[in-house]
Amino acid sequence: MILMIDRPMNSIGFRIMSMYFRFRGYFSPPTKILERVGIQTGSAILDFGAGSGSYSIPAAQLVGPTGIVYAVDIHPLAIKEIRKKANTKRIKKIHVILTDCDTKLPDASIDFVLLFYVLHDFKNPDPILRELVRVIKPNGALGVIDHKFDKDKVVSTISHAASILNFNNAGPRNSKSKNEVLLFSKQESYPLTCYVIISIFIYIRSAKLNIDHLLEVNDE
């Protein structure tokens, strides 16, 4: 089901955007950016707002046959274009998802989410960001590039919808542009009862070790 939180641009606009991304790629190679943010072999990647696949395709090449890339977009032409590129390059571990929000992916199944050049387009970013948080693994990460939002705007938008995402620092700066990758990590918080139980366990174990030690001394 497509929730239609946002609506896709018209076909002409999409094709113009795709041409711009192709031109931009010559000056800002997507592969280098992906390598710098830590995309590795075997990773599970979600490219949300994938467009024509500027980052989805190189990400799939980086993760290799043991990894997987989910390319998500609201535009049917984007899905068609990514499929075409994947077939041409014989990339099998890339799955396309046509939606504006609900990915239908399992909870905690993604190592890294790419949110590149799309955050400013979301009319209502909160449900989208909550969906991304849902699929990110504990200690997984979200990378954001946005050429229309400054760093403070990006951080406040992410934090408002997903407090569980902690802003780490600015990622690698693209030497050919003013844009930067902002990295957010997912740190799971546990109920207070969990910390109490763990503390009690540690205390009991420590006490047992002390008693065992005293018994050994007495035996000697």
ABEGO torsion letter per residue (X at the ends): XBAGABBBBBAAAAAAAAAAAAAAAAABBAAAAAAAAGBBBGBBBBBBGAEAGAAAAAAAAAAEAABBBBBBBABAAAAAAAAAAAAAAGBAABBBBBBAABAGBBBGABABBBBBGAAAABABAAAAAAAAAAABBBGBBBBBBBAABBAAAAAAAAAAABAABBBABBBBBBAABABBBBBBBBBBBBBAAAAAAAAAAAAAAAAAAAAAAAAAAAAX
